[in-house]
Amino acid sequence: MSAVTAGELNHRELERYVRRIADRWPVQRALLGGARVADARGAAAQRERGPEYVVVLVSEHFDGVPWLERVYVAGTLWDAYEMGAPADIQCYTAAEFERKREQLASVREAAEEGLELLPEPAG
């Protein structure tokens, strides 16, 4: 995974966003993908952009919470003004994430080419 410089993405706001999410649900993974991440990695301008940001949140605490409620709450915590664009927010349990990774290109791309917003677990 290539490095993205701090000047290209608002890392401070991304950290604050993850903290706001974690205040509501402990998350195991927080991934950032989308056109802005691809831009920061030097993707060609002549391409279909898709959403500017794709945020994939994985938490076992989503179990039992209706999907629309998860996405609504997580979406209200995203600061589109600070980040410069709205985000396509996806909220899954680990099992749902594995299924959606197979089914949805945006989730697969965030998992394979996106940024991990949480520090790697010590181990």
N, C-alpha and C positions, 0 to 999 in steps of 0.2 A: 504494500500500500504506500503510495507516494505521499510525501508530506505536503500539507497545505499551510501556507503562511498565515500568521495571525491577521495580517492586513486584508486578506481576501474574504474572510468570514468573521463575523462578530463572535469570537470565542467566549468573551466575557458574558454576553447575553445568552449564549448557548448553555454555559455553565449555570447561569441563574435559572434558565428554563428547566434544566434537569433537576435542580434543587426544588423548584416549585412543584414539579411532578412528584418527586420523591417524598415531599411533605404529605401527599395524598396517598400514593401507592409506592411501596418499595419496588424498584425496578431492577431486574437482572441485566437487561441490556437496553441501551438507548442508541439508536443508529440514525445518522443523518445522511441522506442521499438527495438526489434531485439535480436540477440543472446548475444551480450555483456551485455545488460541490464539483460537478463535472467541469464547469468553467475554471474553477480554481486549480484543477488538475490539468488544464490545457486542452480540453476537448475542442474540436473544430466548431467554429461559429455556425457553419452550414449543417445543422442537424435539427431534428425535431426536439424541441426543448422539454416538453412535458412540464410537470410542476417545478417551480423554482426550488422548493424544499420538500423533501419527503422525510418525515420523522417516523421511525418504527420503534415503539416502546414494547418491551416484553416484561411482563410481571405475572407471577402466579396469583397476585392479589386482584387481578382482573376477573378471575374465576367467579362466576355468579353475578358479575356486574354486566348489565346489558351493553352490547357493543356500542350502540348509539350514545349511551350515557358516558362511556369511557372516552369516546372520540370527542364528544361535546366538551366535557370538562378539560381534557388535555388540550383541545383547540383553544379554549378561552384563556389558557395559561400562556399561549404562544404570543409573543409581542411582534406582530408583523411590522410595526413602525420601526422598531429597533433593528429587526433583521432585514428590512427592505422588501419583504414580500410575505404573503401568507404561506402556510405549510399544509401539505396533505398529511394529516396525522393518522397513524395506524396503531392500534393498541391490541395486543394479543397476549394470551398465555403462551408458554413455551410450546405446547402441542399445537396450538393454532398457528403460531409463527412458523413452525416447520411445514405445516400444510400450505399456508399462504406463500411461503418462500417458493414452493413448487408451482403455485397457481398464478401468482401476480408478479409481472416483470419488475414493477417498481419496488416491491419488497425484496425480491431476489437481488436487484442491483444495489439497494441500500445495504444488504447483508454482505455482498461480495466486494463492492467498490466504495461503499460509504465510509463515513467516519464513525468510530466508536466514541460516543460522548461520555461514557463512564470509564474510569480508570480500570485497567486490567486487574482482575482479582489476584491478590498475592497468593503464591503457591509454590 
